[in-house]
Amino acid sequence: MQQRPDYLKSPIEYLKGVGPVKADLLKTELGVFTFQDLLFTFPFRHIDRSIIVPIGQIRNEGQPVQVKGKLSALNFSGSKFQRRVKASLQDGTGILQLIWFQGANWLEQSLKPGQEYLVFGKISNAGHSFSMAHPEMELVTEMSRHPGLEPIYSSTEKLNQKGLDNKTRRKCILHLLEHLHRSSIPENLPDYLIKAMRLIDRYDALKHIHLPQNPEQLAMASYRLKFEELFFQQLKVLSSKTFRKEHVKGPVFSRVGNFFNDFYRLNLQFELTEAQKRVIKEIRHDTASGSQMNRLLQGDVGSGKTIVALMVILLAIDNGYQGCIMAPTEILALQHLASVSKALKGLGLPIGLLTGNIKGAKRKELLRLVHQGEIKILIGTHALLEDPVQFQNLGLAVIDEQHRFGVAQRANLWQKNQEVAPHILVMTQPPSQGP
C-alpha cells in the first residue's frame, strides 16, 4: 500500500505515544513540529545494550555502564516537595546504590521493588561504594527494545520530567519507523553518485541512524547522512560563488601603480614568502576579473596576513579606490592603525581611525574626509557599518576575525560603494586543533 505523500508532514501530536501535551513540549524544547522533524532529530550517540557489566567488576568513576540486578525497596527522605529516593541493585557480585533527586511520586508508582531491572547510567564513587544518579531503568520482563544498538537523544530537564525521556522518545521513533514507507523518503542524490561513493540509500540511512542492528549499519548510515549534508552545503557554496561571479560585479584593479611598487621597493623590510606571493597573485587575478572577490585569508598569528591585505589595499588605491580594515575590538583597530601607519611611512597616504569613542566634530570631519575620498584607508570597528559612513569609492574591505561579525553585518559593507560592491578579504586564524 502506497503511503500518502504528506505523511511526514503530519503534526507531531498525531504520532502514537505523543498527543497534544507532549507535542507542545517537543515543539518548545526541540523545535519538533512534524513527523519529519522527529525523524531528522538524530541521536548523538548509541550504546550497546548487549554489554552488561557485573556490579562487582565496576572500576571507573564517570564511565557510563549497564548492569542488571534485583531492585531493593525504595527509601524516601527529605521534605514533601524535595524528596530524595534511594534504592540498591544487587546481581550476586555486588551492590550498586541508585539515587534520584526528583520525580519521587513517579518513581513510587512506576518502579517495582523485588523485580529484575536493566539499569544504565554514569558511575560515581561514594567512599567505598559505587552509585548511579538518575539511571535509566527498564524492567527485564517488559523489555520492548529494538534489537541492536540503542540511540541516545539530546534532551532537556523539562522533557525528562514530563514523560519524554530517552526511552519514550525511542518508542515514538520506533513507531514512526515501523509505519514509514520507502516511498515517503525520496532519494535526493543521483544513482551514479550513490554507486561511486558506495552509499546506502536514504531510506535505509534514516532507519539505521536511529535503530542500527550493528556497528556496520550505524557507520554506513552516518557516512551517508554526513556525505549528503556536506554535499548540499558545497553545492550551495558553489551556487553562491557562481551567482556572484556572473551577477555581482566588482571593482577592476587593472594596474599595479606607484603606491604598490614604492611600498614593495622601499618600505617592505623582508622578503615575502612563497605562500604570500602566491596569495597576492591569486588576489590580483580575482580583482582584475570584473567580478566581486569574496576571499578568506587564513593563517596563524605572525604569518603575514596583514601585509598581504595591506598590499591589496595599495593595489586598490593605485586604481583609484579606497580601502578599509574592520576589526572586532577597538584595541585590535588601534593595533592595525599603528602597524599600517608604520608600514606606509613616507608614502603620503592619509589614514583614518573610526571607533565608537570618536564623537562630535572630530567624527563629523572624519566622515566628511572619507566621503570626499581624501582618506584613502579607513580602519575601525563595527562603527564602519553605520549608515553615516559613506565612502567616495570603496574598492576593498578587509575584515579581521570574521567569526566575530554576523552575516548581515558583513553584508552591510557591500552597500558602502554606490556603484559596485567592494571586494571582500576576510582574515582569520585556523581553527584550534585542541591539545
N, C-alpha and C positions, 0 to 999 in steps of 0.2 A: 504493500500500500504506500503510495507516494505521500510524503509529509507536506503539509501546506507550506508555501514559500515563506510566510511570515512567522513561522513557528518560533524562531529565535528572537523575534521582536515582541513576543508575548510579555506583558508586565510580570515582574518577578513574583508578585503576590499570588499568581495563579499556579506557581510551581508547588508540587506536593511537598508538604513539610514547612512551607513558608507562611503564607497567609498575610493579612493586612498589617498586623503589629510588627512581625519580624521583617516584613518588606520595608516598612518605614525605617527600621534600624539599618538595613542593608543600604538603603538609599542615602541616609545621612552619614553613616560611618564609612562606607566603602564606595559610594557612588555607583552602586549596582541597581539599575532600574529595570533591566530586562533579562531574559534567559541568556541572551548573548553576552551581556555584561558579566554575568556569573561565569559563563564558560571561559571567558578570556581573563578572568581573575585567577592567575596561575599560582600554584603552591610555590613557596620559596625554598622548600627542601622536602625530602622524602626520608622516611625511616623504615628500616627493615624490621617489621614486627615478628618475623620468624626467629629473630635472635632474642632469647630470654636468658638473662644473667642470673645465676643463683645469688641470693642475697648475701651469702657468706663469702662470695668472690668479688663483691663490690670493693673497689680500691680508690678510685679517683674522684675527688670532690669537684663539682662543677660539670661533670660529664652527664649527658642525658642517657639513661638506661631504661630497659624494660625488664620488669620482674613479674613473677606470678606467684600468688600465695593466698592464704586464707585471711580474711579481714576480721579483726577483733571488734569488740563493741566500741561504739563512738563515745568519746569523752568530751563533754561540753564545759567551757569555762568562760568567764568574762560577763559583761553586762548583757542586758536584753538586746541591745542594738549593736553590740560589738562582740558577739560570741565567737570564741575560738574553738575549733574542733580538732581533736587528736584521735588517732587510731594507730594500730600497728598491723603489719602484714608479715605473716610467717610462711616459710616454704620448706622447713625442715633443715635448712642450712644456716638460718639466721633470722633476725627480726629487723624490719625497716619501719621507722616511725613516719607516719603520714600526718601532715599538718595543713589545716585550712584556716585562713584568717577572715573569711567572709563566706556567705552563702550557707549558713548553718541550717536554716529551715529547709532549703532544697536538699542538702546532704542527708538530713534526718529522714526525709521522705523517700529518697531515691536509693541510698546505699543499703545493702543487706548484710549486716554482720554475720559471720559464720560461713559466708559463701566465698568461693574462689574467684579472684579478680586478676585481670591482666592490667598492670599499672605501669605508666610511663611518665617520666619527669626527670628533673635535674637534681643530682645528688648534692646534699650539704652534709658537712661533718660537724656534729654537735658533741664535743667531748670524745667519748669512747664509742659513740654510735652514729650511724648514718640516718639522715632524714630526707624527706622529699616534700616540698611545699606545693600545694595545689596540683597534684598529679592528675593525669588523665586516667579515668577508671572505666574499665569495661568488664562486665560480668562474663565470665568464661562461658557459661551455659547459654548466654544470649548473644554471643559474638555474631555479628552480621557483616563483618568487614569484607570488602572485596579482596580476594587473594592478591598477594604481591606486595609491592612497596606502598607505604601509606603516605598520602600527601599531607603536608603541614602548611596551613594558610596563615598569612598575616592577619592579626586580629586586634581588637581593642578591648579595654576593660568592660565597656558597656555591652559589647557583643557577647562576651563570655558570661556576664551577669544575667543577660536577658534571654538565655537559651539558644544562642547562636555560636556556640563554641566550635572547636575544630571538628569534633565528632558529628555534630548536627549538620555542619556545612558539607562534610563528606557525604552524608546521606542525601543531601539535596543534589549534590553534583552527581552521585551515583544514579539517582532517579532521572536526572536530566539526560545523562549519557545513555541510560537504558532505553530511552524513548527518542533518542536523536537518530535521524536517518542520514545516511551519507549524502542524500540529495540536498539536505539543508546546509551542507558545508561545500560550496562550490570551490573548485581548485582555482587559485589565483596566480599560479606560475605555469609557464608553458612546459609541455611534455619534454622537449629537448633539454631544458634546463634541469628538470627533475631527474632525468636519466644521467645527465652529465655530472651532476653533483651528488648522485646516489641518495636522493631524498625520499623519505616515505611521503605518502600523500597527506593532504591537510587534515582530512577527517581522522585518520589514524594518529596523526601528531597530537591533535587536540584531545583525543581519547586517552592516549598513553601518557601525556604530560600530567594528567590528573590521576590516572589509575594504571600505572605500568605493572605488568606481570613480573618483570625482571629488570635489572640494571641496563641491559642492552636496549630494551624498548624505551626506557627513560632517556638514554643517551641519544637514540635516534630521533625521538620526539623533540628533545631540547635542541638538537642540532638543526632540525627542520625549522622550528619556530624562530630560532636566533638568526638563521640564514635569511628567512623571509623578512624579518624586521629590518635587518641591515640592508638587504637588497632594495627594499622600497625606500629606505632612508637615502641610499645612494642615488636611486632614480630621482628622488625629489631634489637632491643637491644638483645633479646633472641637469635636470629640467630647469631649475632656477638659474644655473650657470648659462645654459643655452639661451634662455629668455633674456638675461642681462646682455649677453653678447650680441643678440640680434636686435634688441629693442631699447636697451639703456645705453645711450651714448655717453661718452666721457671726453674730457679734455684731451687734446692731442699734443703730446710732448715730442715734437718732431726734431728738435735740435739740442745739441749739447753746447751750452754757451760759456761765457766768461766766468760766471759765479762757480759753476761746477768745476771748470778747468783750473781756476785760480785756487780754489779750495784744495783740489787734488794735488796741485804742484807746490803750493806754498804753505798751506795750513795743516795738511794731514801729516801727523807725526810718526806714522808707522805704515808698514806695507799691509795692504788689505789681504785677507786670507783668500784662498781659492773659493771657499764657500761664499764669502761676501761678494767676490767678483761675479760668481755665478748668479747669485740672487739679484744683484744690481742689473746684470744683463737681462735676466728674465723680466724684471720690472720695467726696464726700458722698452722691451718688446711689448709688454702689456699697455704701457701708457702711450705708445705710438699707434696703437691699433684702431683708435676711434671709439672703442667700447669701454665702459666703466670697469676699472680694475677693482676687485674686492679680494685682497690677498692677505693671508696670515703669515706673519714672520715670527717664527718660533726659535727660541734659543735660550740657553742658560744665562744667568747674570754674568756680565763681563764678556759675553760672546760677540759684542759689537753690533747689536740690533739698532741702537740709537744712531750710530754712524751711518749705517745703511739708510735709515729713514731720513737722516739729515741730507744725505747726498741726493735722495729722490726729491726732497723739498727744494733743493737748489736747482734740480732739473726743472721743476715746476716754475720756479722764479725765472729761469732762463727763457722760458716760453711764455712769459707774461702773466703768470698766475701767482696766487698767494698760497701759503701752506699753513696748517695749524697742527698742534700737538695737544691732545686731550689726555690728561692723567686723572686717575680716580681720587687723588687727595691733593690738598694744597702743598703738602711737603714734597710730593713727587713732582708737582708742577714747578716748584721753586728749584728743585734739583735739575730738571730739564732746562730751565731758564739759565742756570749757572753753566751747565755743560755746553749748551748750544752757543751761548754768548762767548765763552772761552774758545770754542772750536772755530767760530766765524770771525774772530777778532781781526780787524783790519780790512774786512771785505765791504764794510759800509752798508750792511743790511739792517734796517730798522726791525727790532724785535719787541713785541708787546707781551704783557702778562695780564690775564684776566681771571680773577677768582672772586668768590663771594665777598671777600673782605675789601675789595676795591669798589668804592661807592662814590656818590656825589659827582662833583665837577670832574674829578680825575677819571672816573668811569665814563662819563659822557664824552670827554675829549678822546679817550682811547677808542670808543666805539666810532667816533667820527673819523679818526685816522684809519681804522680798519675798513670802514665803508668806502672811504675815498682811495683806498689802495696804497696809502703811504706806509702802512705797516705791512711788511712782507711775510713775517712769521708771527703768528699769534699762539701763545702757549697758555693753557689754562685747565680748569676743572670742568665740572658739569655746567658751569656758567657759560661756556661756549655754546651750549644748546639753547639758551634763552632766545626768545623772539627778537629782542632789540639788537642782537648780534647779527650784523649783515656784512658780508664781505663784498668787495668790488668784483673779485673774480677768483674764487677759491678753487684751486686745482687739485689739492691733495690734503686729505685729513688723516693724520696718524693717531691711532688710538692705542694707548698703553694699557695693558691688562684688560682685555675685552670682557672677561667674566665679571668684572665689577659694574658693567654697564648693561642695561636692558636692550632688547632688540629695538623697541620703539625709540629709545634714546639715541642709539646709533643711527637709526633711520632719519632722525632729525638733521643730522649733518648733511644728508642728501639735499635738504632744502636750502642750504646756505649759499648755493650758487644758482642764480636765476636762470641761466641758460642751459647748462648741462650739469649732471651730478658729478661731484668731485670724485677722484679716485680715493679708495679707502685702503689704508695699510694698517693692519692690526698687529701689535707687538705683544707677545706673551711668552711665558716660560713653559717648558714641557711639564706635563702633569707629574706629580710626585710618584716615585716608584715604591715608596714605603721603605721600611728598614730592611 
